[in-house]
Amino acid sequence: MDLTEEGPDDTPEVEALYDLCFAPGREALSSYRLRRGVPPVAPLCLILREDGVLAAAIRHWPVRVAGAPALLLGPVAVHPTRQGEGLGGWLIIESLDRARALGWPRVLLVGDAPYYARFGFTQLRDVEMPPPTNPARILGLPLAPGAWDGLTGPVTPAA
């Protein structure tokens, strides 16, 4: 399995994977509205290929939480024929390690708490994603000690 950064030539194939893995209308979700017009953090957009075939992908986006910098993790997708092999977890761990090394203080996502808890994510009760977002699905992980301490308020696009 080859782990690489997503390049411009990979983007159409990665978008096709996201279309395959997620429901139609995914781009209407609040997370996508925060990403619109903002480039992803390229060193944290990773793909896994085996024999040249795309198996999984992850992206991270810059956002602000109450004015402070943060990463928005997602989407992460694994081709349906490769699910259950730990590829999504591999991408999450690798991208979080790289984010720490780059000095990002915190990361958030909208997702399933039981799945993401294994990576250290917990519910962010005082962080507000644009509606409609289920508050129980707003999760965060400090990449630096205390990075979420006392941080409350809205998530907005990075300028």
GIUR-V566192 format. One line per field, one symbol per residue. phi: phi as a letter, one per 40 degrees, with the letter a starting at -180 (. if undefined). psi: psi as a letter, one per 20 degrees, with the letter a starting at -180 (. if undefined). A space follows every 10 residues. Layout:
phi = ???
psi = ???
This chain:
phi = .bbaccbdcc dccccccccc cbcdgdcccd cccccdgbcc cdcbcbbbbb fgccbaaabb bcbbbfgcca bbchcbabdd cbcgcgcccd cccccccccd ccgccabbab acdcccdcch cbcccbbbcd ccbcdcccba accbdgccdg cbhccbccc
psi = ppprqprhih ghhghhgghh hqqqjhiiqh hhhhhpjpqr ngijoqqpqp kipphqqqqq qprqokiqqr qopqqpqpph ijqjijgggg gggghgghgg hijphqqrro aoghgihijj qrpnhjpoqq qppohijoqq ppiqpjhipj oqaqprqq.
